[in-house]
């Protein structure tokens, strides 16, 4: 069983290694364009931790096997959606970002999504068009494809919501 708790600032280095493993998982599955150019960088991850939005996933031996950012409240990149619509655009929602796990771990994404849904039963997430692994996981956990959003840097992402 995976336990989830807030990240401690002393764990920043562990999180950066998790993101490197996440990148390797993406590259092996053909997702060559997501998380490039040093993203996510230490400054962003440190800000997530300081703002209380960074979480770690612990296995039975209490080893950190995953991480994610969870923010409740409006996300400016979700204000406009193209080629579709949000399933619900009125109730408060939570957003899942920067989900990563070790290359050996199993069930981290599932534990993350279930935990987030228990916090607020209106979730949004987005991912790169080439991230077929996360798209499959989101759909398996009841997320519906809603359309396309654009990040602040202009990059396109597929947007999903679960109510």
N, C-alpha and C positions, 0 to 999 in steps of 0.2 A: 504494500500500500504506500502510495506517495503522499508525503506531508508537504504542505505549502505554508511558507512564512515570509515575512518581509525580509529583504536583503539588508545585511549589515555592510557598512562602507568598507570594512576590512576584507570583504569578499569580492571587491571590484576586480582583482586579478583573475579570480576563478571565473567570473562572468565573462571576461574578455576571452578566456580560453574556450568557454562554452560557445561563444559566438564564432570563433574560428572553427570549431567542430561543426557548428551549424552550416557554415559556408562550405565545408568539405562535403557534407551531406547533400547540399543543394547542387554543387558542381557535379557530383557523381550521378545525380538524377537528371542532368541536362539543364539545370537552371544556372546559367552562366552569368546572368546580368543583375541578379538581385544581390544586395549587400556587397557592392563593389566600392572602390574609392575610399577604403578605410571605414566604411559604415558597418556597424555602429561604432563610433569612436568613444574613447574613454570619457571625454567631457559629457557627452550625451548620457551615457550609462550612469556616470556619477550624479548627474542632475536627476535622473529617474530615481536613484537611491535616496538622494537628499529630499526629494519631493514626496517620498513615501509611496512611490508607484512601482517600485521594482520588487519582484518576488523570486524566491528560489524554491525549487522542488527537491525534496530529500527522499532518498530511498530508505529501505528498512535499516540499513547500517548508518543512516544519517549523513550519507555522502550527498553533496550537491550534484544532481544529475540533470537539472534543467533550470531555466529562468524565463521570465516573461515580464512585460510591463503591462499593468492594468490601470486604466484611468477612467474614473466615473465622471461624466460630464461631457459637454459638447466638444467635439474635435473639429477645429476649423477646416481640416481637409475633407470633412464629411458634410460640409454645409451645402455643397452642390454635387449632385450625382447625375451622370449622363447615361443615355441609352438604357434607362430604367428608372426605378424609384425605390426608396426605402420601404420596407413592409409596414413600418410604423415610424412616422416622423414627428410624433407629438410627445411621447413619454421619454423620461430620462433614460440614458443608456450608458453602458460601459464599453470601453474599447480595449482590445487586446493587441499589443504591439511586441515586436522583438522576441518572439518565442523561439527558444533554442534548447537543444538537449545534447547530451553526450552521444557519440556515435553508437555506443553499445546499449543505451537505455531503451526501455520499452514503456509505453503508457504515459509518458510525460505530457504530451499534447492533450490526451484524453483527460488526465487529471486536472490540467490547467483549465480547459474549457468547462468542465463540470464545476470546478471551484468558482470560476468567474460567474457562471450562471446562477449559482447559489447566492452570490453577492447582489446581483441585479439581473432579473430575468428579461433583459433586453440588451443583447450584445451585438456589437459590430466588430468586424475585422476586415482587413484587406490584404491582398497578396499579389505578387507578380504573376503575370500571365503564364510564365514558365514554371511556377512553383506548383506542380501537379500533386506533390505529396500533401501540402497543406490544403489545397483545394479539396482533395479527397477526404481528409480528416474533418474539415469544416462541414462538408455535406453529410458525412457519416454521423456527425453530432447535431444534425438538424438545422444547420445554417442554410439559408437560401441565398442564391446569387441574386443581387439586386441591380447591378450596373457597374459603371466605371467612375472612379474618382481620380483626382490628380493631386499628387503630393505638392508641397510648397515649391519644390524644385522643378515641377512640371512633369515628373514621371507618372505614367499611367499605372493604376492598380485596379484589380477586380475587387469589388466590394460585396461583402456578405453580411447578413443579419440573422439573428436567432431570437425569436420571441417566446 
